[in-house]
Structures are given as structure tokens and as C-alpha cells.
């Protein structure tokens, strides 16, 4: 894009969710340049402590957002706890309680804001009907 985008006001709907709950992460994106443009808002997860080694960062959501010069949008991602699941040391897909860090930006090397929350409750085995989609909503501003 030939313009610049600022990211602000990253917020989480909850500080804590159950290992079978959902959380919403929202961020405001503003086109601070002088021409219209588009950016891809990307949401990443980091699980700093797990029973097995996890990826340092993992893409869990994205949304292409077209903004006029000076325009803002509020981009919201809905994440089910299944999105934080992984294959544990017993070769079973699980959701493990603990801290999770979410970050947003234009790429994995350009993550501009981050926020943490805690998964609470017992470790949960994830069944075959696990939720691995991330619904996105975009509320356009002026």
C-alpha cells in the first residue's frame, strides 16, 4: 500500500476465559496517509508456557481492510478456546490452562500491540468437532 496505517486501542472482551470459552479481540486501525489504501490486520497468538514446545507465534486471524485517507475501522476477532489447542505430549489435541498473549499488526515481524489473558479450568481434550475458524467483523468509522 502507498499509505500508512496506525493500530490503537487493542482490547480483549475478558481477562480470563474457561478452556471451553470464547474471547473477542478488537483493534482500531486508522489510515493516517493522504491516499486511500488497504491493509491486512493480522492477529497472532503466543503460548509462553506449555507441556510441549509451541511455535513462537501463530497466526490465528486476519482481515483485509480498505480505508479512505483519514478513515478508521474497528476490527474484531472472535476466538473459541479451541484456537489455542495443540497436540500434547500424549498425542491428544488439548486446551491447556495458562497465559496466552495476543498481538496484532501487519505481519509477524510487525506486531504493534499486544494483550494477555488467562485460560482457566481443567485441561480439556478437544473432540473432532473443534472450532478452528476465527469470525471477523469490521465496523467502519469516519
N, C-alpha and C positions, 0 to 999 in steps of 0.2 A: 504494500500500500504506500501511497505517496503522502501520507499524513501520519499523525502521531496520536496514540491513544493512551489515556491515563486510566488507571484502575484505582478505585477507592471503596471504602465502606464495606469490606468483606465482613459478612456476619453469618453466624450459624443459628438455626432455629432453637437449638438446645445445647447445653453444656455437657449433657450426659444422655445416652440412649441405651436401651436394652440391646442385647446381642441379636434380637429379632425385630428391632425398631427401625425407624426411618429418621433422617435428618435432612434439612434443607440448607444449602449453602448459597448465599446470594452476594453478588458484587455489582458495583456500579462501574460502567465503562463509559468514558467520555472521549469524543473525537475533539482533541484540542488543536487540531490543524486547521488550515484555511480552505481545505477542499473535502468533498465527500469521500468516504472510504469504507472499507470493511476490515474487520479483524476476526480472528478465531479465538474466542475466550476458551482457555483450557483449564480444567480442574484436575489436580494431581493429589494423590494420597501417599503418605509416608507412614509406615508402621514401625516405630523405632525399637520395639521390643516384642519379639515373637519366638515361639518354640523352634522355628526353623528360620534360616536366613531368607529374608524377603527382598524384593527389588528396593533399591534406594528410593526411587519414586515410581509411581504407576499412574498412567493416565486413566481417569475414571469418568470423564465427561468433557464435552466440548460443544460450542455453539458458534456458528458463523453469524456475525452481527454487522449489519450495514448501518452506518450512521452518517448523517449530514454533518458538515462542519459545525462544531459547537454543540452538537446533539449528544445526549446521554441516554443510556439504557440500563435497566436493572435486569441482570441475567441471574436466574435461579436454577439450581440443580437439585433434584430430589434423589437422595441416595438411600436405598434399603441397606440394612446391615450386611446382607449377603454380598454387597460390593466389596466388603472388607475381608471376605473369606479367602482362605488359601488352603493348600494341601498340607496338613500337619505331619508330624513325624510318624503317625500310624497310617499314612496314606489315605486319610479321610479328609474331605473338604470340611473345614470348620470356620466358625467365627469365634475368635478368642477375645475375652475382655482385655481392656487396656487402653492406653492413649493412642489416638490417631491424629495426625497432622494433615490438614488440607491446605493446599496452596493454589493460587490462580495466577495466570499470566498468559503471554503469547506463545511460549514454548517451554520445554523442560529446562532450558538454560536461562529463561527469562521469566521466572516466577516472582511476582512482585509483592504479593500479600499472602499471609498465612494465618490460620486459626486452628486451634486444637480443641478436641472434645474427647470424652471417655466412653468407651463401650463398657457397659456394666452387666453383671449377672454371670451365670454359668457359661462355660464354653458350650457352644451349640454346634451339633453336626448339621450340615446343610444337606437337605434332600435333593432329589432330582428336579424338583420344581423351583430351584433357586432363582432369585431375581438378579440378573446381570445387566439390566438396562438402566440408563440414567435419564429420566424425563427432564426436559429443559423448558423453561418459559422465559420469554423476553418481554419486558414491559418498557415500551419506548417512552422517553421523556422529551422535553423540548430542547 
